[in-house]
């Protein structure tokens, strides 16, 4: 089952953004879209924004704690 929400536009770095969005979606279990507010931000269905750099850092380190904490605190 595909979990998509809102406009899903990819401009220059399709594969990199797609991988980051898919990873964020899996870790939050919440649909995301990109770009939010015409910026390098993912926005989840709960209206929480996540900078691409933060998602990429979580992917590289394997530490999703800050991302998940932000999502849990707001929802």
BELGIQUI-V164877 format. One record per residue. RES is the residue in three letters. SS is DSSP state (H for helix, E for strand, - for the rest). PSI is psi in whole degrees, 0 to 359 (NA if undefined). OMEGA is omega in whole degrees, 0 to 359 (NA if undefined). Layout:
RES;SS;PSI;OMEGA + RES;SS;PSI;OMEGA
This chain:
UNK;-;127;180 + UNK;-;137;182 + UNK;-;95;180 + UNK;-;157;180 + UNK;-;136;175 + UNK;-;189;179 + UNK;-;136;180 + UNK;-;82;184 + UNK;-;136;176 + UNK;-;126;180 + UNK;-;272;188 + UNK;-;316;187 + UNK;-;67;186 + UNK;H;307;186 + UNK;H;316;181 + UNK;H;313;180 + UNK;H;320;180 + UNK;H;317;179 + UNK;H;317;180 + UNK;H;317;179 + UNK;H;320;179 + UNK;H;318;179 + UNK;H;317;179 + UNK;H;315;179 + UNK;H;315;181 + UNK;H;318;183 + UNK;H;329;180 + UNK;H;337;189 + UNK;-;43;182 + UNK;-;133;181 + UNK;-;142;179 + UNK;E;157;172 + UNK;E;163;184 + UNK;E;142;354 + UNK;-;146;175 + UNK;-;130;177 + UNK;-;32;180 + UNK;-;30;178 + UNK;-;171;179 + UNK;-;66;181 + UNK;E;141;166 + UNK;E;146;175 + UNK;E;130;178 + UNK;E;172;182 + UNK;-;342;178 + UNK;-;7;180 + UNK;-;27;177 + UNK;-;133;181 + UNK;E;143;180 + UNK;E;119;178 + UNK;E;144;179 + UNK;H;318;182 + UNK;H;325;180 + UNK;H;321;179 + UNK;H;317;179 + UNK;H;322;178 + UNK;H;318;178 + UNK;H;321;178 + UNK;H;317;183 + UNK;H;320;183 + UNK;H;339;185 + UNK;-;7;181 + UNK;-;104;181 + UNK;-;8;187 + UNK;H;312;182 + UNK;H;320;179 + UNK;H;311;181 + UNK;H;323;179 + UNK;H;315;178 + UNK;H;316;181 + UNK;H;319;180 + UNK;H;324;183 + UNK;H;329;186 + UNK;H;329;183 + UNK;-;NA;NA
